[in-house]
């Protein structure tokens, strides 16, 4: 796939995940996908395999019953790697407002997402979800 196609797949995958369309998001994942979340937040650490990552996507609907809104501001790409800068906003199941900046580094293999790493302000995550 071209860099532009990879950028579009990365964008569409995350947008599907936050709107609760887990099947559409998971369709773009390699069976052996690894999704690295910051270790200091739950679930934290690497999620391995399509089923584990799809479970994480599904948990977003539980954490944000009214939906999680994402604003993808920039998408960069080179070779098989895409970098997305975005802001996620929503109201948690406990009624707290959440807004946080993210950077995703997404790596592709054979047209599917093979590896993703999330970077965010983990202190903000813990404050809102404590």
N, C-alpha and C positions, 0 to 999 in steps of 0.2 A: 504494500500500500504506500501511497505517497505521504509526505509529511502533512499536507493539507487534509487528506483523508483521516490520518491518525488524529489530528487536532479535532476534527469534527466528531469522530468516534469518542474521544475522551470527553468532550463537552456533552454530547448526547447521553453518554453513560451516566455521568454524574447528575445531569438534569432528570433523567428517568429515575434514578435512585432516590432523589429528594422528593419527587412527586409521588413516590410509592409504587412505581411501575418496576417492580423487582425483576420480573421476567425479561423486560426489554433491556434493563441494565445488565443482567447476568448473561444475556445472549452475546455480549461483547467481551466476555471474560474467557481466558484460557482455562481449561480444566485444572491446570496446575498453577493458577494465579496465586500470587502472594501480595497481600495488602498490608502494609506496615502502618499501624496507628501508633501515636506516641505511647510509650510504655507506661506513662504515669496517669493515663486515663482509662476508664473502662470502656470497651473490653481490653484495649491496649495490646501492644505487641503485634507480632505478625499473625495475620489470619491466612491460613493455607488452604487452597482449594476453592473451587467455584461455590460449593455449598456453604462454606464458612463465610465467604464474602457476601453471598446473597443473604445470609442470615443477618449480617451486619447491616446491609441495606434495609432489610425488613425492620430491624430494630429502630431505625430512624422514625418510622411511623408511630411507634410506641413512645419514643422520647418526645416527639413533637406531633401530638394528635391532630393539631390544626394544620399540619404541614410545615415543612422547612423550605424557606425561600432561599434561592442561591442567586447571587449576582456574579457572573464570571466576567471579570474585567479585562484580563489579558490571557492570551494563549500563545505560547511560543513552541516551536518545534524544530528539531534537527534530527535527521536519521530516524531511528525508531523511538525517540524520546520526545515527550510532550510535557511542558510545564504550564500549569494553570494557576493564575492568581484569582481568588474569589473571596466573597463574603457570604457567610451563611447566617440567616436570621430566622427566628421563630419563637413561639411560646412553648415552653416545656410542659410536660404533663402536670407538673406542680404549679403551673401558672407564672413561672419566671420568664422574663424576656431574655433571649439569647441573641447575641451578635458577636461574631468572631471572624477574623481574617484567616485565610488558609492559603497554602501553597501545596499543590499536588505535583509530584513528579511521576509520570506514567510512562511505562516502557511497553512496547509492543513486540510481539513475535507472531509471525504468520497471520497478521491481520487482527489479532486478539490482544487484549490487555494481559500481559504476563506478570507485571509487577507494578505496584503503585506504592508511593510513600506520601503520607500526609504530614504536613508541618503546620502547627497552629499554636496559639497561646494556651498552653495547658492549664495555667493558673486560672484563667477565665473559665475554662471548661469546668474545673473542679469547684469554683465558687458558685456557678449557676446550678450545678447538679448535686451539690452537697445538701 
